[in-house]
Each structure stands twice: as structure tokens, then as C-alpha cells.
Amino acid sequence: MGGLLSRVVGTAVLVFLGAQLGMLVGVGWGVPALGAALGGAASAALLVLLHWLRGDRSGPAPRDPGLWGELGYRIERGYRGLDLRIAQETARLGQFLSAIEVSPNGVMVLDAGDQIDWLNSSAADHFGLDPVRDLRQRVTNLVRSPEFVAHLQSEPHDEPVAVLGPGGRATLLVHVRTFGEGMKLVLSQDVTERLRNEGMRRDFVANVSHEIRTPLTVLAGFVETMGSLPLTEVERRRVIELMGQQTRRMQTLVADLLTLAQLEGSPRPPPDRWTAVARLLQQAAADAVALSGGRHRIGVQAGDGSAELAGVEAELASAVSNLVTNAVRYTPAGGSVDIAWLPRSGGGGDIEVRDTGIGIAQEHLGRVTERFYRVDGSRSRDTGGTGLGLSIVKHVVQRHGGTLDIRSEPGRGSSFRLVFPPARVRSGVRPADAVPGDRPQPAGRRR
């Protein structure tokens, strides 16, 4: 009540003063009453305008006639323009922050005391932080990596530093930039996959060099022997036979490398080219019979013979043939190799190659599909392997939308399954040349 009374009294006083001022002006013109009226009205209009300016200004400014009405209109227009610019800049800032939020790179803003002022979700994930709870916390109290702390406190921050993420599971490349009054911008990037790929490329080049150098060294030695020593006809034929073996080994290696390069650089197989599963299994079984030479039992089970796979037949045949060839090579004489089509109840299906061979230890299962990785290097070379077969198989099945499932135990054999999704499998069409059964057709030429 007291506040209202004081505002009423103040308003009355200002109107009275305006009337008095108007009357003084009107006396000079000989119209004191009119001057007093105009002065009081002008004071009242000014008070109304001031009341609008002190409020939220959501409504229109007073539209009084005369000077104060025009002034109010122009002030209102200025405020509306300012509000519009503020809204536009706020929306632009929101879009900018949204773009940073979805960035795969981490962004963190620190104040002059190294306290976290803002960070996006990627930075929170990289450093193991909470984007809400850890705001206004000193970052060095939360991120204890010595490399990160030393880099943050050093000047200048010219070069980035590699930092291990929480738990050592990732490697981060951290950039620090200063701006404003002692503030810092911390940019982080997860380079774990990049470093792994660089390591794989280095290993790949080293392995290729090693694999090619060995047969080249043997060939060079044999050529020198034939050129410098007198050899009997039997010795000469033996040397030429060994040189042929090394040549074929290099040819096989180059062919597998070209196959891998083609698989990695080609588009995904079309989903409308269908290949009979039974034909793939019979071809693989024929290769197995030729390689085994009667030392193993080779079994085939293609179901009702109507299943088909969408994709490139040559790639699928290569993948199955590689699995069957490995099964024969690593299964002792008298063992068995079974090739089967296993449809899935929810659609899709598996091509399984199961053997009773020497098996693979658990610690090797996660790496056997790496290029040139060998569980037993000497045995693999003795059997003619290049160390690229399972890598080719993995690439083929992944290009066809599937996965490679490997199960094995030492001394109890192995099971390799090419698992295909429902979109790549259909049944009900029985090709004329795909006959199911448990015995292979006569052996054909191996790829």
C-alpha cells in the first residue's frame, strides 16, 4: 500500500511540475492555461512511456499523439530489432553448439583456473567425465594422466600429445589452444583405430617382404648352383622341381594378395544374383577330394538342394574352397571333413566346414583371420599356405552381409561357419545341376 501511495504521489508531483513548466512557457506566449495543460499532458505521456520501458515491453509502446508517441514508437522499433537480432544469434549459437555436440572429436573449454566451463559428449567419453556433474571442477583433479597434466601446464602448446584414455583402452591425441583471458580450448581425437591400422600396414609390408624374400632367396641360390656347378641329370631335374615349387608359392601369394585387394576395392555384391548352395558345396568337396587323395572321408550335406545365396558366385566359391582346403591340410590321414548347409529357423543360413583335425588353441581364435597370422608357421608353409586364406574368407562373408564364426579345440577339430543373413538367402528353387547328397562329385580343378 505504501509503495502504491508513493508512486501515485510521485506521478502527481511530476505532472504538477510539468504543468508548472508549461505554464511558465505559456506566459511568454500569453496562453498560461494552455501551456499548463500541455505541460501536464506531456509529463503524463512521459510517465506512461517510462512505465512501459521499465516493464517487460512485450506489448506495444504507448501510442500517444505528439512527440512522446513518436519517441515511444521509435524506441519500440529499436527494441524489437534488438530482440530479433538476439533471437537470431541465440539460434545460431544453439546450432553451433549442437554441431559441436555431435562431433566425433572432443571439445572442452577451460577457464583461467583450468576449471571445466563446457564440454561436449565426445570429450566426456574420451576423458571419462560427466558433462553435468563435473562442470566447474578443476580438470587436473579429474584427469590424472601425467602426459595430459604436463601438456596442459606447459607453454606454448604447439604440438599435440598422445594420452591414454580411461582404463588404457583408447589412445587420444590432445591439442590445447589458449584464447581470451587465460582460457583454454582442449581438443581430443580418438586415434586408436588409426594407430592399429598403421601397425597392421607396417606388419603387412614386413610380412609380404618376408614371404617373397624366402622363395626368391631359394631361387637365386638354385640359379647360382646351376650356373656354377656341374650337375647330373637327376640333380638338375630335382633343382628345377624345387625351383618350380618356390615359383608356384610366389604365384599363389601374389594371387591371394590381388584377391584381397580386389575384395577391398570392389562395391558390395548385388542382392539379385543367386547362386545354388548345393553347387558351391559340391565344387568345394571336389577340391577336397583332389587334395586329400583318398586320405580323408569327405562328406556333403546340402539339405533339399533348393537353397540359394545372393552374391558373387566366384567369391563365395573361393571362401568355401579356402575353408575346405584348410580342413584337409590340418586333418591327419583317416580323419573326416564335412561340408554342410544349415538353414536357420528365422531365415538365413550357415555354410559349415567341420573337421577332425589338430584344432586351434583358444588364444589364437581371435587372430587367425589376420593377414599372414599363422598358428604354426612352419606347418602352414609346409602345406602350401600363404597365411591369407582366412583373411580372404572373412572379407568375402562380410561383403555379403554375413559373419565368420570359428569354434575349435586342440585335438578335437574345428568348425568354420559362414553365417548369412535372411536377405541373402532364399529357398524353394531347386537347380537342375545341384543334387543333394552325402557324397561328392568327381574332383575338379582347384582354384
Secondary structure, 3 states (H helix, E strand, C coil): CHHHHHHHHHHHHHHHHHHHHHHHHHHHHCCHHHHHHHHHHHHHHHHHHHHHHHCCCCCCCCCCCCHHHHHHHHHHHHHHHHHHHHHHHHHHHHHHHHHHHCCCCEEEEECCCCEEEEECHHHHHHHCCCCCCCCCCEHHHHCCCHHHHHHHHCCCCCCCEEEECHHHCCEEEEEEEEECCCEEEEEEEECHHHHHHHHHHHHHHHHHHHHHHHHHHHHHHHHHHHHHCCCCHHHHHHHHHHHHHHHHHHHHHHHHHHHHHHHHHCCCCCCCCEEEHHHHHHHHHHHHHHHHCCCCEEEEECCCCCCEEECCHHHHHHHHHHHHHHHHHCCCCCCEEEEEEEECCCCCEEEEEEECCCCCCHHHHCCCCCCCCCCCHHHHHHCCCCCCHHHHHHHHHHHCCCEEEEEECCCCCEEEEEEECHHHEECCCCCCCCCCCCCCCCCCCCC
